[in-house]
Structure formats: C-alpha cells, structure tokens
Amino acid sequence: MTFIYAIPLHIMFFLVLIPCALLGLAGAWVVRRKQWMVNRDDNDAVALTHAFAGVLYAVALGLMVVNVQSGYTEVKAVVMQEANQIEDIYIDASGLSGSGRETIQSMARAYIEDVLGEWNSIADQPESEFPSHESVQQLSIAVLDYEPESDKEHIIYAEIFSGLNHLLDLRRERLHLGRDGVGPVTWLIVALGALITIGMTWFYETRDSSTHYGLVGTMSAMFGLMIFLIIAMDHPILGQFSVDNGPFAEALADIESWSITFRNSEG
C-alpha cells in the first residue's frame, strides 16, 4: 500500500475523511429508513454498552497512535545519527595521508549525495538497488584497503573503522524502520473497531434526524482524522508527512565548509 504515499497530503486527507463520514451517515440513514432503532426506553442500556466498547477502542487506538508516533521519532533520531556518523568519517579521514584519504572522503561525500538523491524514491525498491548501496560499499572497500603508516594514523583509522560499522548499522536501521508499517491484521482490527463503535450510534432512537446525522457524522469524521494520522506517519520516510533529509543536507554543507577550512590550514 506504499503507493498511497505518492498522493499529495491534502488529497489523502480528504480521501480518508470523506469516506469515513459518508459511511457513518449512510449507516444511520439505512437504520432510520428500516426503523431498526432501539426503543427510546432502552437508550440508556445501549449507551452503557456503547461507552464500554468506545473506551476499549479508544485505548487501543490511542496506543496505536502513540506507537506510530514513537516509530516516527525513532527514525528521526536514527537519520540524525547516520548523518552525523558519515560526517565524522569524512572529517576523521582528513588525518590520513595519500590517495587513501581522498578516496575515503570522496566516497563519504558520494554516499551523502546518493542518500539525498534517493530520499523520495525508496518505497518499494530492494536495498541493493539504491544508489547509496553502491557508494557505501565503495566506502567500505576504501576503508578496508587503507594501510595506516604511523601511530597517529592507526588511532585515526581505528576510529574510522568503528564509525563505518556504526554507519552500516544505522543505515540498515533507517531503511528497515523507515519503511516498516502497521500490519494488515492491525488495520483489520482498527477498521472493525471503528465500524462497531460508530455502528452502535446508528441504533439510538432520536426524534430529530438532523441531530442523529450530525452526531454520527462528527464521530465518523473523528475516526477518519485518527486513521489519517496513522496512515500519514505509518512509514516514517515515505510521503510528505515524513522524516526529512535535513540532517544529510546539513552534513553535506558541513563537510564542504570543513574542506575549505582544512585546505587553508594546510596551505
């Protein structure tokens, strides 16, 4: 279902909200037309049952929203750490000598540029097809092929090697968590719970039909808002309401600034 993240956010909002509201109103209209409403004397008993079901569903839906929000926050933190790590590798490599330094820095810069370039097009592609997959492999080869020549370079190389392993871990974590989403069973529970909770309001006997439709429509719209929020934040690196690539853009700007400063210090 990742294709829906290609839809503009404001259009997705209406595509979720309007069907939810229409479904609620349609159910109320059918029940009123068929005269399936409970007797007014039984409204209190129905209200008690409805309140019980509503509380259970509200707790479940709230936990789901919190879980989605937590996943979004976690991916945001991972993106920041990954960008910081590749920037550290680039800066640390300045302490190396020869062509190995230039190769490592060139591959680190290429990795940042590839991540920025592929950011909005990684929905259904396997990880091996991303441009950054090739650049991070080339970076790994450049680091593994380098041979330190002094005690200072041995210390710096150890930091770069450790940083590279951490970078690979963060990359896998970003791609896995960022494209992971709510499972079909969970969505089925959300849909059935909403249908039961809203459906129970259809059977309340009310004298004024406009009041009945207004209450049902409002509840249905509220459920639509919650479902929209879950969909928008479900895959943290997909769609317009996603974790942005700002940390990588900042890392690229930082290494450009560092390169100028380092060259001036050498000169």
N, C-alpha and C positions, 0 to 999 in steps of 0.2 A: 504493500500500500504506500510505498515511498513516493509514488508518482504524485500524490496529492500535495507534496511539498513544493511542486513546481507551480502550484496555483498561488496567485497573489494573496497576501494575508487577509486583506479586507474582503475579498471574494470568498475565501474559505470561511470567514466569519459568518457571512450570510448563508452559505451553503450548509452550514451546520445548524445555525439558529433557526432559520425559517422552517426546514422540515420538522424540527423538534416541536416548534409551536403549532404547525399545521397538524401534526399527528395528534397532539393533545386536544386540539379543538375538534378535529374530526371524530375522535373517540367520544367526546362529550356530546357532539351533535347526534351520533348514532344512538347513544344511550337515551337521550331525551326523545328522539323520534320513536324509538321502540318502547318507550315507557318502562325501561329496565331499572329505574332509580329505586333505591330502597325507601321504605316508608319513613316519613319525617320523624316519627317517634323512635326509629332505630338509628337516627343520625349520630347520636352520642356514642353508641356501641361501635358503629363504623369508624367514627372519629378516633376512638381509642385504639382500634386495630391499626388504623392508618398512621397514627402518631408513632406507634411501636415500630411498624415497618419503616417509616420515614427516618426515625432515629438510627436504626440499624444501617440503613442505606447511606445516610449522611455520614456516619462514622467511616464506613467502608470507602465511600467516595472521597472523603477528606484525607484518609490515609493514602489513597492512590495519588491524589494531587500532591501531597507532601512528598511522596516517593519520587514522583516525576520531577518535582522542583529540586529535590536533593540530587538526582542524577544530573540535572542541568548544571547545578552548582559544582558538582564534582568534575564534570567535563571541562567547565570553565577554568577550574584550578589546574587540571592536567594540561590544558592548552598553554596556560601561563608558564608552567614548569618546563614544558617541552621547548617553548620559545627561549626561555632563559638558558636552558641547557645547551642548545645549539649555539647561542651567542657566546656562552662561556668557552665552548670548544674552539670557536673561531679566535677569541681573544687569547686563550691559552696557547694556541698554536703559534702565536707571534713570538713565543720564546724559543721555538725550534729554529733550525738552520737549514739552508739549502733549498732544493726544489721541493722537498717533502713538506715544508711549511706552506709553500704556495699551493701545493696540491690539496692539502687538508683544508686550507682556508677557501680555496675555490669550490671544493665540494660542499663545504658547510654553507657557503653563500648560495650555491645552486639548490641545495635542499630547501632553504627558506623560500627561495623564489618559486620552486615547484609546489611547495605546500600552499603558498598564496595563490598560485595559478589554478590549482585543482580544487580549491576550497568549496566551491559551489557545484561541483560535478562529481561527487563521490557517493551518490546514493546507492546504486546497485552494482558498482564495479567491484571485482575482486581486488584485494590489496596489491597484488602483483602487477596490476595494470596502471597503477598510479605513477605519474612521472617521478614523484618523490621516492618511490620504491627503488628506482634505478639510482638516483642520486645518493640515497642513504647507503646503498650497497657500495657504491664507488667511494664514499667517505670511509666506510668500514675498511675497505681494501687499502686505502691510502694510509689509514692509521696503523693497520697491521703490518704494512710493508716498511714503515719508517723504523730506522735504527738509530736510537739516541747515541750521541758521541761523547757527551760529558755528563758529570754528575747532575748538573743543573737540568740538562735535557731529560735525564732519567726521571727526575722528580716531576717535571712538567708532563712528560709522556705518560706517566702513571695516572696523573690527573685527567688527561685527555682520554685515555683508555677507559677509565672508570666512568667518565662522563658519557662516552659513546655507548656503553652498556646501559646506562640510565636513560639515555635518549631513546634507544631502541625499545626499552620497556614502556616509556611514556608514549611513544608513537603507537605501539600496539594497544595500549590502554585507551588512547584517544579514539582510535578507529573503532574499537570494539564497543566502548561505552557510548560513543557519539552516534553510532548507527543502530544501537540496540533500542528496542522499544517495548511497549506493552504487548503481551502475547494475546492470541485470539481468544483463549479461554477467559482471560480477564475482561476483554472487550465484551464478550458474551454476557458475563455477569453484570457489567455496567449497563448494557442495553436492557437486559431482563429486569434488573432492579429499577431502572428508570421507568420501564413500562408498567411494572407492578405499582410503584409509588404514585405515578401520575394516573394510572388506570383506576385506582381506588377513588380518586376525586370525581371521576365521571358519574359515579353512582349516588352521590349526595343529592338529595331532593332539595332543590331551591326554587322559590317562586319565580324569581326574575332570571330569565335565561341569559341576559347580558352579564349579570353578576357571575353566574356559573362559568360562562365562557371567559370572562375576564380573569377569574381566579385560576382556571385551568391553563389558560394561555400564559399567564405570568409564571406559574410553576414550570411549565414546559420550557419557557424561554430561559429560566434559571438553570435548568438541567442542560440546555443547549450551551449556555455560557461555560459551564464546568467541563463539558465534553470538548468544546472548542479549545479551552485552556490545556487540557490533557493532550489533545492532538498536536497543538502548536509546539508544546515543549517536549513531546514524546521522544523525538530523535534530536538530541541537542545540537548536532552540527548540520542538520538539514533544514531547509526552508528559511523564511525571512526572520522568524522569531527564533533565532538560533544563536549559539555562541559565535561571536565574530572572530575574525583573524587578526584583530588589532595587535595582540602580543607579537605575532610574527612580523607584522609591518613595522612595529617599533624595534624589534630585534634587527631587522634589515637596516633601518636608519641608524641604529646604534653602531653596527659594525662598519658602516660607511664612515661615520664620524671617527670611530676608533682607528680605521685605516689611515685617515688623513693625519690624525694626531701621532700615530706610530711612525709614519714615514717622516714627518717633520722632526721627531725626536732622533731618528736615525741619521737624518741629514745634518 
